[in-house]
């Protein structure tokens, strides 16, 4: 199964892991990191989560198909799809379709006492 992990971690930690992977030539699991929990929730609103769920494992789909799957109008979905594109969560194919290239999503972060 092709799973992506969404997590909250500092840029320094993310870059350190990337550097280690390049130095050791060890592939890492797919990961998309956010600097803070607040940023994660700002990017991944409830409607955008619905969009991600509808696209998970679906392969390339048109904007209209995404809208049909989530039961929303195309204009509203357009804004969310482009926000997800800008955040690096989904990709656009050469033929103009959108793809979330994973079969599963794992979310990982911890909130500690101050």
C-alpha positions in Angstrom: 0.0 0.0 0.0 1.3 3.4 -0.9 0.8 5.5 2.3 1.7 9.1 2.9 2.3 10.4 6.4 1.1 14.0 7.2 2.9 15.3 10.2 3.9 18.3 12.2 7.6 18.9 12.5 10.1 21.7 12.2 11.8 22.6 8.9 15.2 21.8 10.5 14.0 18.2 11.3 12.6 17.7 7.8 15.7 18.9 6.1 17.9 16.9 8.4 16.0 13.7 7.5 16.2 14.6 3.8 20.0 15.1 4.0 20.5 11.8 5.9 18.4 10.0 3.2 20.5 11.5 0.4 23.8 10.7 2.2 22.9 7.1 2.9 20.9 6.6 -0.3 18.1 5.2 1.9 14.6 5.8 0.5 12.2 7.3 3.0 8.5 6.8 3.3 6.4 9.5 1.6 5.9 12.4 4.1 4.3 15.8 3.9 5.2 18.0 6.9 3.7 21.1 8.4 5.5 23.5 10.7 2.6 23.7 13.2 -0.7 22.0 13.9 -2.4 25.2 13.1 -0.9 25.3 9.6 -1.9 21.7 9.0 -5.6 22.5 10.0 -5.5 25.8 8.0 -4.5 23.9 4.8 -6.5 20.8 5.5 -10.0 22.2 6.2 -12.9 19.8 6.5 -13.9 20.3 2.9 -10.3 19.7 1.7 -10.2 16.5 3.8 -13.3 15.4 2.0 -11.5 16.1 -1.3 -8.4 14.2 -0.2 -10.6 11.2 0.9 -12.4 11.2 -2.5 -9.1 11.3 -4.4 -7.3 8.7 -2.3 -6.5 5.7 -4.5 -8.6 7.1 -7.4 -5.8 7.9 -9.8 -6.0 11.0 -12.1 -9.5 12.6 -12.0 -11.0 15.7 -13.6 -12.1 18.6 -11.5 -15.7 17.8 -12.4 -15.2 14.3 -11.2 -13.8 15.5 -7.9 -16.8 17.8 -7.5 -19.2 14.9 -8.2 -17.4 12.6 -5.7 -17.7 15.2 -2.9 -21.1 16.4 -3.8 -20.1 20.1 -4.3 -20.2 22.6 -7.1 -17.2 22.8 -9.4 -16.3 26.4 -8.5 -16.0 25.6 -4.8 -14.0 22.5 -5.4 -11.7 24.4 -7.8 -10.6 26.7 -4.9 -9.9 23.7 -2.6 -8.1 21.7 -5.3 -5.8 24.6 -6.1 -5.1 25.2 -2.4 -4.1 21.5 -2.1 -2.0 21.9 -5.3 -0.2 24.9 -3.8 0.4 23.0 -0.6 2.0 20.2 -2.5 -0.6 17.6 -1.4 -1.9 16.8 -4.9 -0.4 17.0 -8.4 -1.7 18.0 -11.8 -1.1 15.7 -14.7 0.0 16.9 -18.2 -3.6 16.4 -19.4 -5.1 18.7 -16.8 -6.3 16.1 -14.3 -5.6 16.0 -10.6 -4.1 13.2 -8.7 -3.5 12.3 -5.0 -0.9 9.6 -5.6 -1.5 7.6 -2.4 -3.8 4.8 -1.4 -3.8 5.8 2.3 -3.1 8.7 4.6 -1.6 8.5 8.1 -1.7 11.7 10.2 0.9 11.9 13.0 1.5 14.7 15.5 1.5 15.2 19.2 0.5 18.1 21.4 2.5 18.4 24.6 1.9 20.4 27.8 3.6 23.8 27.6 
